[in-house]
Structures are given as structure tokens and as C-alpha cells.
Amino acid sequence: MRSRHGLENRVRRGWLFAVAILFVLTGCAKQGADVNGQRVHSLYNVIFMLALPVFVVVEALLLWYVIRYRKRDSAAPPQSFGTRRALIAFFLIPTVIVAVDYAYGERTLAQVEKLDTNPQVVIRVEGFQWEWTFYYLNEGVFSTGKTLVKPAVMVVPVDQPVKIELVSRDVIHSFFVPAFLFKRDVIPGRVNMFTFTANRLGTFPAQCAEFCGLWHSKMLFTLRVVNPADYLAWIKQTREAILNVTCPVQGSSVRVVAKDISWNTNCIAVAARSPIALSVVNQDDGIDHNFAIYNSPSRTDRFFASGRFAGVATRDFTLQALPPGHYYFQCDVHGPAMSGVFIVK
């Protein structure tokens, strides 16, 4: 009898220790680096607190019956049947738990899905295989990476609402920032929108969370949350970087090469008042590219555009003379991730 009580005490202490560990682990869950992420974290805590008593009671009863009613002889064990009270409790307790969980879940979902009506920053996010481009619609600049080489960077100000418009250029992608406890699919032919307010400074890794092809694992980006003054300085620096690119004149012929979804240059300079022989080389096997020239990254006026064609192939064109000035070129299939400055001197 004494040994049995000792075993039961050890089991009871073991369960108390396990419950304490679970509470400690709850505090290790990410709290979210933005307002909505913190709401999701609070919902997680509610679900955990509702699920914990169920887990403890079920496991405790299971161990109790295994120990208390383990088979000791060859006689048939006694049979017992449930009561009406037990049946009512069996249905009533889960109903209360699910009802509370549902109410908290619906409230949190409504808060996360609600769009801020006065965002301070509006960013059009374009995803394609396998890179991201961020258009800052109010500031007139964009940020992108170098496909398979350099991940893109999104910069946002702290404590200011940001509106995101998600667009896919090809297949389904997914915009996922783990620190924000948030993911939203990027679907071809559809604009998905959401707003968030980052309330913690820092640099947060992010990625595509929907398998989108061979180099899905390299479709990464970084989200930087900075104070408003640093944000304005970054916008100014980005705008100047786009306008101040320069390179030597190449003469009357130009050869541009597309490889690994990148051009071999981000600056082309040609002489004014004479046609230019343009050779576009696509070394990406099975991937479409084209070459187009616009007045600026806003692309309000287009001066030239080749047809899109798959690699491996080369196409030759003749560019009519353009007035002196700075222009913008890109692959229309992949956007600013394949772009540069076209200078006519």
C-alpha cells in the first residue's frame, strides 16, 4: 500500500513539473513585431489555456487507469457504464471550450483583416520566379533585389500604418514575415490587400511560403522597420541612386544579356542622333524575357519594346534615335528586378 501511494505521489509531482514547463514554453512563443501579430499571439495564449486543462485531465486519467486498474490476475475485470451526468459533462465541457475559442478567434480575425483607411505608406508588392519588387506608390521609388543573388529589402517606418497590395507576375507565391505571425498568398490575376503597423524597430527575415518552382528556397526578402526620419532618408537615397547612375557611351551597337533572370548591366549609354543596333541575348533556358525602354520607372511613356521570347535565343533590333536624356529600361516579364538606366548623350 505504501509503495502504491509513493508511486502516485511521484506521478503527481511529475505532472506538476510538466505543467510548469509548458507554462514556461508558452512565454517563448513569438509575440509579434506588429499590432496584428500581437493580437494573434494573444489568441494563441487563449487557445493554449483552453487546451491545457483538457490535455492535463485526459493524460492524468489515462495514467491513473493504466496504473490503478492494471491487470493483476486472470479474472475478468469489472465492467461499468457511464451515467447521464457524465454524458452531459462529456458534451457540455467541449462545447463551452469551442464556443469561447470561436468567439476569440472571430474577433482576432476581424481585427487582422480590417484595412486601415488612412495608411501612411502604400507599397505594391510584385512577386515572380524568384524575386520580389516593392513599389512605393506615394514616394515614386521602388526597391528590388538581384534574382538568386541578392534578396530584396522592404523598408517601412515604425508606428505608421502600411498598406500592401500583392500581385503575382507568374505563379502563386506567398508573402510571409515570421516575426509578424502573418502570411498572405500572392495569386496571379488578383490583388490581395492588407495593412499592418510595425511597432518594433529591427530587421526581420521574410520569404515566399508557397512552393513556386526550382529556386523557391531563394525567394527571400528582408523587412526593415526604421524610425520616420531614417525612412525619409532611405527614400531620398533610393531616389538619388536611381537618377545618378552613369556609364561610358558604348557606340552605335549595344548587346544586353539576360542570365539567371538578371541583365548583365544596369546602365547603358549610347550616342544621340543616330540609330542603335540592339542585340538582346536570352541565356535563360525556357524562360521568357523582353527588352523595353521607358521615360522613367513610372513607365508613363514607352519608346521601345521587343517581343518576349524564350531562351536560349538571340534577337536583333534597331533603336531609332532618342533625344538626349536619362531613360529607364527593364524586362517587362520580370519588372524592376531586371532594369537599369538607359542614357542618351
C-alpha positions in Angstrom: 0.0 0.0 0.0 2.8 2.4 0.9 4.6 1.7 -2.4 1.5 2.4 -4.3 1.0 5.8 -2.6 4.6 6.6 -3.3 4.2 5.9 -7.0 1.0 8.0 -7.1 2.9 10.9 -5.4 5.7 10.6 -7.9 3.3 10.7 -10.8 1.5 13.7 -9.3 4.8 15.6 -8.9 5.8 14.7 -12.5 2.6 16.2 -13.8 3.1 19.3 -11.9 6.6 19.7 -13.3 5.3 19.1 -16.8 2.6 21.7 -16.4 5.2 24.2 -15.2 7.4 23.5 -18.2 4.5 24.1 -20.6 3.8 27.4 -19.0 7.4 28.4 -19.4 7.4 27.3 -23.1 4.3 29.4 -23.6 6.3 32.5 -22.8 8.8 31.6 -25.5 6.3 31.9 -28.3 6.8 35.0 -30.6 4.7 37.9 -29.5 4.7 39.6 -32.9 6.6 42.7 -34.2 3.4 44.5 -35.2 0.0 45.1 -33.8 -1.8 42.3 -35.6 1.0 39.8 -34.7 0.5 40.6 -31.0 -3.3 40.0 -31.4 -2.5 36.6 -33.0 -0.2 35.9 -30.1 -2.9 36.7 -27.6 -5.2 34.3 -29.4 -2.6 31.6 -29.2 -2.4 32.1 -25.5 -6.2 31.8 -25.2 -6.2 28.6 -27.2 -3.3 27.2 -25.1 -5.0 28.0 -21.8 -8.2 26.3 -23.1 -6.4 23.2 -24.4 -4.1 22.8 -21.4 -6.7 21.6 -18.8 -8.1 19.1 -21.4 -4.7 17.7 -22.0 -3.8 17.5 -18.3 -7.1 15.9 -17.3 -7.1 13.4 -20.2 -3.5 12.3 -19.7 -3.8 12.2 -15.9 -6.9 9.9 -16.2 -5.2 7.8 -18.7 -2.1 7.2 -16.5 -4.4 6.7 -13.5 -6.4 4.0 -15.1 -3.2 2.3 -16.5 -1.7 2.2 -13.0 -4.8 1.8 -10.8 -6.6 -0.8 -12.9 -3.7 -2.7 -14.5 -4.4 -6.4 -14.8 -3.2 -8.4 -11.7 -4.8 -11.8 -12.3 -6.6 -13.9 -15.0 -10.1 -12.9 -13.7 -12.3 -10.8 -16.0 -12.2 -7.1 -15.0 -15.3 -5.5 -13.6 -17.5 -3.7 -16.1 -19.1 -0.3 -15.5 -21.3 2.0 -17.5 -21.4 5.8 -17.8 -24.1 7.9 -16.2 -26.3 10.6 -17.7 -24.4 13.2 -15.7 -21.1 12.0 -17.2 -22.6 12.1 -20.7 -23.9 15.7 -20.2 -20.4 16.8 -19.0 -18.8 15.0 -21.9 -20.7 17.2 -24.4 -21.1 20.4 -22.3 -17.4 21.0 -21.5 -16.1 20.7 -25.1 -19.0 22.9 -26.3 -18.0 25.7 -23.9 -14.3 25.4 -24.8 -15.1 25.5 -28.6 -17.6 28.4 -28.1 -15.0 30.5 -26.2 -12.3 29.7 -28.7 -14.6 30.6 -31.7 -15.5 33.9 -30.2 -11.9 34.9 -29.6 -10.8 33.6 -33.0 -13.5 35.5 -34.9 -12.7 38.7 -33.1 -9.0 38.4 -33.8 -9.7 37.5 -37.5 -11.8 40.6 -37.9 -9.1 42.8 -36.4 -6.4 41.3 -38.6 -8.5 41.5 -41.8 -9.6 45.1 -41.2 -7.9 47.6 -43.6 -6.6 50.8 -42.2 -8.4 53.7 -44.0 -5.5 56.1 -43.8 -2.3 54.3 -44.5 0.9 56.5 -44.4 2.8 54.2 -46.8 1.3 52.2 -49.8 3.5 49.5 -51.3 2.7 47.4 -54.3 4.5 44.1 -53.9 5.1 42.1 -57.1 6.4 38.5 -56.8 7.7 36.4 -59.6 10.1 33.5 -60.0 12.2 34.1 -57.9 12.3 37.7 -56.6 10.3 40.5 -55.0 9.8 44.1 -56.1 8.4 46.8 -53.8 6.8 49.9 -55.5 6.4 52.8 -53.1 3.4 54.4 -54.8 3.3 57.6 -52.8 7.1 58.2 -52.9 7.7 57.2 -56.6 10.5 54.8 -55.9 11.0 51.1 -55.9 13.2 48.5 -54.2 14.2 45.1 -55.6 16.9 42.5 -55.3 19.1 40.6 -57.8 17.4 37.3 -58.5 19.2 34.3 -57.0 22.0 36.6 -55.7 20.7 39.4 -53.5 17.4 39.4 -51.7 15.2 42.4 -51.9 14.7 44.8 -49.0 11.5 46.4 -47.9 11.8 49.5 -45.6 8.9 50.8 -43.5 8.5 53.4 -40.8 7.7 52.3 -37.2 4.3 53.0 -35.7 2.8 54.1 -39.1 0.1 52.1 -40.9 1.4 50.4 -44.1 -0.9 49.2 -46.9 0.3 46.2 -49.0 -1.0 45.4 -52.5 0.1 41.9 -53.5 0.5 41.0 -57.2 2.0 37.9 -58.9 3.6 38.1 -62.3 3.5 34.3 -62.9 2.6 31.6 -60.4 1.2 31.5 -56.8 3.6 32.9 -54.2 3.1 33.7 -50.6 4.2 36.8 -48.6 5.4 35.6 -45.2 7.0 37.5 -42.4 7.5 35.1 -39.5 8.1 37.9 -36.9 4.6 39.3 -37.8 2.9 35.9 -37.4 1.3 36.6 -40.8 1.1 35.1 -44.3 -0.9 36.1 -47.3 -0.9 34.4 -50.7 0.1 36.2 -53.9 -2.2 35.0 -56.6 -2.0 35.6 -60.4 -4.8 37.8 -61.7 -5.8 39.0 -58.3 -4.7 41.8 -55.9 -4.6 40.8 -52.3 -4.5 43.7 -49.9 -3.8 44.1 -46.2 -2.5 46.7 -43.7 -0.1 46.4 -40.8 1.5 48.7 -38.3 5.0 47.6 -37.2 5.7 48.8 -33.6 9.1 47.4 -33.1 12.4 48.6 -34.7 14.5 45.9 -36.3 15.4 43.8 -39.3 13.2 40.8 -39.9 13.8 37.9 -42.4 10.9 37.1 -44.7 10.2 34.7 -47.6 7.9 33.1 -50.1 6.0 30.4 -48.2 4.3 28.8 -51.3 6.3 26.3 -53.4 6.8 28.2 -56.7 9.4 26.2 -58.6 13.1 25.3 -58.7 14.5 28.2 -56.7 11.6 28.7 -54.3 14.1 28.5 -51.4 16.0 31.6 -52.7 12.8 33.8 -52.9 13.7 35.7 -49.8 13.5 39.3 -48.7 14.2 41.4 -45.6 11.8 43.7 -43.9 13.5 46.7 -42.1 11.5 48.7 -39.6 13.1 52.1 -39.0 12.1 55.4 -37.4 10.4 58.0 -39.6 13.5 60.2 -40.1 15.5 57.2 -41.3 12.7 56.2 -43.6 12.6 59.6 -45.3 16.4 59.4 -45.6 16.2 56.0 -47.2 13.6 57.2 -49.7 15.8 60.1 -50.7 18.9 57.9 -51.0 16.9 55.4 -53.1 15.6 58.1 -55.5 19.1 59.6 -56.0 20.6 56.1 -56.6 18.1 55.6 -59.5 18.8 59.0 -61.0 22.6 59.3 -60.6 23.7 56.1 -62.3 26.1 56.7 -65.2 28.4 54.8 -67.6 30.5 55.3 -70.7 29.0 55.6 -74.2 29.1 52.2 -76.0 28.9 53.5 -79.5 26.3 52.6 -82.2 25.7 49.0 -81.1 24.5 47.6 -77.8 24.4 44.0 -76.6 22.5 43.1 -73.4 22.5 39.6 -71.9 19.8 38.1 -69.7 21.1 35.3 -67.5 19.7 33.9 -64.2 16.8 36.4 -64.5 19.2 39.4 -64.5 20.7 41.7 -67.1 24.5 41.8 -67.4 24.4 45.5 -66.8 22.2 48.2 -65.0 23.5 51.0 -67.2 23.5 51.5 -71.0 24.8 54.7 -72.6 24.5 55.5 -76.3 25.2 58.4 -78.6 22.4 60.8 -79.5 21.1 61.5 -83.0 21.9 58.1 -84.5 20.1 54.7 -84.7 21.4 52.0 -82.4 21.9 48.3 -83.3 20.5 46.4 -80.3 21.2 42.7 -79.7 19.2 41.0 -76.9 20.6 37.7 -75.7 18.4 35.4 -73.6 20.5 32.7 -71.9 17.8 31.5 -69.5 16.7 28.2 -71.0 12.8 28.1 -71.3 12.3 31.5 -69.6 10.7 34.4 -71.4 12.3 37.9 -71.4 11.9 41.1 -73.4 13.7 44.5 -73.5 11.7 47.8 -73.2 12.7 51.4 -72.8 10.6 54.0 -70.9 10.8 57.6 -69.9 11.3 56.7 -66.2 10.5 53.9 -63.6 6.9 55.2 -63.7 6.7 53.9 -67.3 4.2 56.6 -68.4 5.8 56.7 -71.9 7.3 53.8 -73.8 9.8 54.3 -76.5 10.7 50.8 -77.5 9.7 47.2 -76.6 10.8 44.0 -78.1 8.5 41.0 -78.1 9.0 38.5 -75.3 10.9 35.3 -76.3 12.2 32.2 -74.5 15.8 31.3 -74.2 18.2 30.2 -75.2 18.0 32.6 -78.1 19.1 36.0 -79.5 17.1 38.7 -81.2 18.4 41.7 -83.1 16.7 45.1 -83.3 17.3 48.7 -84.5 16.6 51.5 -82.0 15.6 54.8 -83.5 17.5 57.9 -82.3 16.2 59.3 -79.0 16.7 62.8 -77.6 19.5 63.2 -75.1 18.5 62.3 -71.6 18.1 59.6 -69.0 15.6 56.8 -69.7 14.7 53.6 -68.0 14.9 50.0 -69.3 13.5 46.7 -68.0 12.3 43.3 -68.9 8.5 43.6 -68.7 8.2 40.0 -67.7 10.2 40.4 -64.5 10.0 44.2 -63.8 12.5 46.3 -61.8 14.5 43.2 -60.8 15.7 43.3 -64.4 16.1 47.0 -65.0 18.5 49.8 -65.4 19.2 53.3 -66.8 19.3 54.0 -70.5 21.4 57.2 -71.1 21.4 59.1 -74.4 24.3 61.6 -74.6 
